[in-house]
Amino acid sequence: MAKSYYEVLGVSKDASEDEIKSAYRKLAHKYHPDLHPNDKEAEAKFKEISEAYDTLSDPQKKAAYDNPNPFGAGGSGFDGFGGFGGFGGGGGGIFDSIFDMFGGGGGSRNQTPQGNDIEQRLTLTFEEAAFGVAKEIKLTRNEPCSACNGTGAKDGTEFTTCATCNGKGQTVVVQQTPFGRVQSTRVCSSCRGTGRTIKKSCPECSGRGILRKNVTLKVNLPAGVETDQVMTVRGEGEKVANGINGNLMLLINVLPHKIFKRRGMDLYLDYPVTFIQSILGEKIEVPKLSGGTFTYTLPEGVISGTTARIKGQGITTRRGTGDMYLTIIVDMPKRLSRQQKDLLKKLSEEMKEEQYEKVKEFNKKK
């Protein structure tokens, strides 16, 4: 039993348009004939993937494929046509032809070549992500052969008119259907819509029209990018001749900072202070992500876990500037000497219960 188009692309029947498109791109890149020259199995797999995507990416074709008998099971006396000879079989079926008559079918379009997207993970430091950075990206991609201008023909001129379509780039297909004879146009399979075939192959690219090359790109990343964010660099994916270049998709990974954490444009910092600093409400020097410090005065008697919002000390992006959320952690001393303990006992004797608000409240409830 032949695989369904959903099985070919490895998606579920309720997959979204984006999921179908993403699955197709990954498989098409994996089995593309340009990456597997003279590999018949890869070529067949690529055709199968393309056929599945052509149907599932088109709302009308997908609806016809999902509902092979629109008149209901066993209804309207059309059983003799075996489901109309391809309602449930996808590409080349009757609905393809009907859609072609009205300009809605993929077969009638001489589609512009389009390069695949390239996905690459990019790791940034916390500061690079916060302030923005220019990075050099190294990748390997298809580039049109400069010797033949991407044509695949020697010197870019060794062509002859395609004998299959007589240079039109399209062929006419006539099908007999329950509704009569249906005529549609399809991209010529011999010349792939170019209207010409190669007479003498380019020696540089062996007639493929493309070459795999290592390239280095300089990419400017804006301030405020975050982990798992995808940055699209348009036109820097797989290159094609006389078509639309694919995009470079950068999946961002941001390394953690030693002391700061981040949510959007806001910074979060846990700042430890001594219990003496917290009691007296002393001034502290708080570090900035950009370097240097700013002065913050602790509230007298501040307790551990208190968070202060300091406006304008977050990350600046095109959307504005965030804030810093400073959480005070009161650090209690350990391993006190006998002399230190004696001093604290004397201090304790000088203190009054009214000076301990929470102790006072609790004692009232007892």
Secondary structure, DSSP 8 states (H G I E B T S, - for coil): ----HHHHHT--TT--HHHHHHHHHHHHHHH-GGGSTT-HHHHHHHHHHHHHHHHHTSHHHHHHHH-S-TT-TT-TT-GGGTTTTTTTT-TTSHHHHHHHHTT-SGGG-----B---EEEEEEE-HHHHHH-EEEEEEEEEEEE-TTTTTS-BGGGT-EEE-TTTTTSSEEEEEEEETTEEEEEEEE-TTTTTSSEEESSB-TTTTTSSEEEEEEEEEEEE-TT--TT-EEEETT-SS--TTSB---EEEEEEE---SSEEEETTEEEEEEEEEHHHHHHT-EEEEE-TTSSEEEEE--TT--TT-EEEETT-S-EETTEE--EEEEEEEE---S--HHHHHHHHHHHHH--GGG-HHHHHHHHH-
